[in-house]
């Protein structure tokens, strides 16, 4: 039987060979088990999607921003905060559902409660899944949770399929990966199955560079890594953009 690290390495090779996994989230644990880790990236095929950068705000939130404002054609699904936090939790997502979860958590609600108010993106014919992750220090039963809201077979009238994956034990040097798409296509095929085991490197910079090098060079746009101290829940955030 393959070890978990061997499985994770094979999944990373598959990611490297995938021209268009779309947006992706990895939640995991540092090799020394002292830090929780969030990775998020965006990719793009159209000029509108590729015209973006990640910007780190003074409060530690991360937002997407147009690199060239004059080229923006539709900001509705490309400009948002992928990462926000409260004292008790760190939220990451591929859309403005970050705000929905953030506002719910401010009121003492859960990620799952918040996402019942949302569904997949209205970008027919792809109906891009909404993927969301959270690390909540008040949660007694999980180290982190991942969610995906999607259609069935790119059918926008099939209703919203809501899957949440809860992980109760940190795996040093490993995490779980979920992406919006299986790969390139027309329409783009939504992610299938459970989140995949993924690799976490020894520090934030190494993890940032590792995933940046893995992603397809033509389609990758921006990537961030958040390194969260498990005792204090304070975080270091790094970003890298194709348009520097």
N, C-alpha and C positions, 0 to 999 in steps of 0.2 A: 504494500500500500504506500502510495506517495505521501510524504510528509506535507504538513500544511504549507511550509515554505516552498516546497517544490510545486505545489498546486498554484500558489500565488505567483511564482516566477513564470509558470506557463501562461497564466492569465495576463501577465504583463507583456509577454511575447505576443499574445493575441491582440492586445491593445495596440502594440507597436505596429502590427500588420493591418490594423483596421484603419482605412482611410478616413472614415467619418463616423466615429461614435457619438458625435454631437457634444452636448454639454455633459460634464461628468462630476460626480462627487465621490470622494473617498473619505471615510471616517475610520480612524484607527488609533493605534497606540505606539509610542516611541519604543525603540529596542530596549531602553533601560526602564521602561514602564513608568517613568516619572511624568510623562506628558501625554495628553490626548491630542489628536491631530485631525485637522480638516484640510482637505484639498478640494479645490473647485476650479474647473476650466471651462472656457467657452471656445467654440469653433464656429466657422462660418463659410458658406459657399457663395452667398450673394454679396454685392458691394455694400449693401446696407448692413448686413450682419458683420462683415469684416471691418467696418469703420468704427471700431470700439477699442477702448482701453479700460483697465481696472484702475480706479483711483482710491487710495487709502485716505479716509477722512480723519480729522483731528480727534474725533471721538472713538476711533478704532473701527468704525463701520467701513465696509467696502462698497463702492457703487460702480456701475458701468457708466461710461461717458463716451460721447461721440468724439472720435479723434479729429475729424474734420466736420464741424457743424454744418457747413454748406452742402454736404453730401447726404445728410439725413433725409430719408424719404418716409419712414414710418417708425417712430420711436416707441410704439406701444408695447412691443414684446422684447425690445433689446435694451431699454434703459430702465434699470432697477437696482435695488440693493441686494446683491447675493449674500451678504454677510452682515448680521447685526447680533448684538448681545445684550443681555442683562447681567446683573451680578451673579445670577444663579444659572444662566444657560447661554450657550452659543448656538446660533441658528444659521443655517446655510441652505441656499436653494437656487434654482435656476430661473427664478422669476419674481414677480412682485408678491407672491405668496409669502416671501420672507416677512413682509409687513403684516400680513394677516396673522402669522404665527407669533410675531413679536407683540402685536397688540393683544392677542389672546393670553400670552404668557404674562403680560403686565397685569392682567385681571385674574391670574391664578389658574387659568385654563391650560389644557394640554395641546401639544402639536396636533394630535389626532382630532381633537375638537375643532381646532381652527381649520384644518384641511377638509373637514366636512362641508365647509362653505365654498370650497374651490373645486375645480375640475381641470382636465387637460386644456392645453392652449387652443384657442379658436383659429388655428392656422391651417384650415383644410387645404389640401387633402392629407397633410401629415398628422394633424392633431397631436402635436408634440407633447409627450408626457411632462408633467410637473414632478420634479424630483426634489426632495427636501430631506435634510438631516438635522439632528439636534443632539447636543450633549447637555444634559440637565443635572446639575449637582444635587437637586432635590429628589431625583428619581431613585427609588430604592431597589428597583428590579433590573435596571439595564445600565450599561456603560454608555451606550448611544443607540439611536434609532434612526432608521432610514425609511422614507415613504416614496411611493410612486403612484401618481394618478394618471390613468391612461385609458385609451379606448380598447376595444376588441378588434383586432385586424384592421386598424385605421378606419373604423366605421364610426363616424361621428354621432350616429343615432343609436349606438349600442348601449349607451349609458356609460357612466364612469366606473372603472375598476379601481378600487382603492386597496393598496397593499402596504402594510407597515411591517418592517423587520426590526426586531428588538434583540440587541446583543448584550448579554449579561456579564461577559467576562472579557477583560482586555487581553489581547494576544500580542505580546511584545514583538515589535517589528512588523506587525501585520495590520491590515485593515480590511474594509469591505467597500467595494466599488459598485456604483450604479451609474448608468449612462442613459441618455435620452433615446438613443438609437442602437440597433444591432449593428448597423453599418450603413453604407451609402445605398441609395435606391430612389425610386420615384413611383409612389410616395416613399418617404423614409420609414423603414420598419421600426416600430417601437421596441425598446428593450424587453427581453423575455427572460423569465426565470428569476432565481434568487440573485441578490448581489454577489459579486465574485470576490474571492480572497485577493488582496492586493498587498503590495510591498510598501513599508514605511522605512525610510532611511534614518540615520542616526541623529540628524538635526534638521531644522527647518530649511536651511539653504540647500543641503544635499537633496532633500525631498523635492524642493522646488525644481532644481536642475534635473533631477531624475525624471520627473513626469514631463517637464518641458521637452526633454530630449526624446521621450517616448512618442509624443504626439506627432501626427502627420504634419510635416513642415509647411505644406501648402494651405492647410485648413485651420491650424491652430491660431488663436487670436490673443488670448490672455489666460493667465493662470495665477492662482493665489494659494498660499499655504498658511494656515493658522496653527500655531504651536501653543497649546494650552496647559499650563501648570496644573496638575491634578489636585494639589493642596490648596492653592490660592485661587484658582480658576482665572488668573490673569493670563493674557495671551500676547504673543509676538506674531505679527502678520507680515508676510512678504508677498509682493506681487511682481509679475514679469509680464511685459506686453510686447507683441510683435512691433507695434508702433511705439517706439521709445521717444 
